[in-house]
Amino acid sequence: MLTGAIAAAFAKQASFCRLFDAPFTALVCEAAALAFDESSAMGRAVIAWPGEAFADALMMRVTGGFHALVRSGAVPVLTALYPPAPLPDVRVLADALRAVLADPALDAALLPWLAGPPQTNEVMRSAVLMPGMMVIAAMTGLPLRLFELGASAGLNLNMDRFAYDLGGVAAGDAASAVRITPVWTGPAPPDLSVQVLERRGVDINPLDVADPATVTRLVAFVWPDQPGRIARAEAAIAIARSRPPPERGDAAAFAQAQVAVHPGSTAVVYHSIAHQYFPPETKARLAAHMGRAGATATAQAPLAWLRYEMDDASVADLPTLRLTLWRGQGEESQLLARAHPHGSFVQWQ
Ligand SMILES: C[S@@+](CC[C@H](N)C(=O)[O-])C[C@H]1O[C@@H](n2cnc3c(N)ncnc32)[C@H](O)[C@@H]1O
């Protein structure tokens, strides 16, 4: 059983999961805290964790590992307790985790999950980004060229290929297997279709969905008690397989090298829950480049910068969707929405 600061970190993660409607994942955190001890390699590694467990997302590495084992079908005893089964008793779940950890092969299979930070790509964020694109298309009357910074696996680069209901406005591809229906408040977005001429993304660590191990990791980090998110991720991965992964590189270097205005289309630089991870120098270089490129924009060659980001470090605050548009009239900035961090609700302004 974990004790002290590491036990507190597992308890804090459990509270966080409950707050975000993942009571089963909360239970896995609590059961893992009971099950880990010096008898397994996983237990020893968690107990001796050298960093700051919460900041390192240690608990999500652990829950991702167990979820991947369950999805692989290797541990029926654990699978029987996972959703859609009813919430188990925490001691029953802890016993099942102990049985997994007591099996040397399963213990060894779990260990690599501690090696790197969880990297996700949340498809529901398109619920927030897509109406922003519709505003840009309405304001400029031009097709779009998309440049996503911090694109992860590039799932949201295909946002126009998903089916939406945005406050009663249908958008995207109605036949798509990816259905995006956020809880919407406020006025509806402009009702028009968005034409995408080009789409490119960059990430410091791009994920290639052609690699089965990458897909396993991507889906395992989605909380198991959120089947809708898992289904959307799988459907969006199927769409993304038809395209190369995002490029590898720094967001600002990519923007400087690739983003310029062109007559007949709007260049759109966008990012979601990524800016906070960019180093200060990247943030400064990116802002400087956008200002410089914006100064060259015209009504026929506009530049847009769409940001779905946490505005400050306070976790109580909702992320905002902000747009800055350059089209030869100076810098036009507006707040478009506040939204859930995963896009499940949108408060349109
Ligand atoms: C929390 S994830 C968000 C991913 C995606 N935008 C989404 O909404 O699902 C943040 C992403 O930013 C990427 N990232 C961090 N620093 C970066 C940098 N300097 N340049 C480009 N990408 C970066 C990470 O690798 C990660 O994929």
The ligand as an ORCA input file, in Angstrom:
! r2SCAN-3c Opt
* xyz 0 1
  C      -2.033     18.378    -24.361
  S      -1.413     17.980    -25.946
  C      -2.725     18.614    -26.972
  C      -2.740     17.936    -28.293
  C      -3.845     18.406    -29.246
  N      -3.670     19.797    -29.590
  C      -5.217     18.195    -28.641
  O      -5.924     19.181    -28.388
  O      -5.597     17.029    -28.420
  C      -0.094     19.183    -26.234
  C       0.743     18.864    -27.447
  O       1.701     19.913    -27.634
  C       2.907     19.320    -28.120
  N       4.038     20.261    -27.919
  C       4.624     20.622    -26.751
  N       5.617     21.504    -26.969
  C       5.647     21.731    -28.300
  C       6.438     22.577    -29.152
  N       7.409     23.357    -28.662
  N       6.185     22.566    -30.473
  C       5.200     21.756    -30.980
  N       4.438     20.948    -30.244
  C       4.645     20.934    -28.913
  C       2.974     18.033    -27.311
  O       3.871     17.089    -27.875
  C       1.511     17.568    -27.334
  O       1.228     16.754    -28.446
*
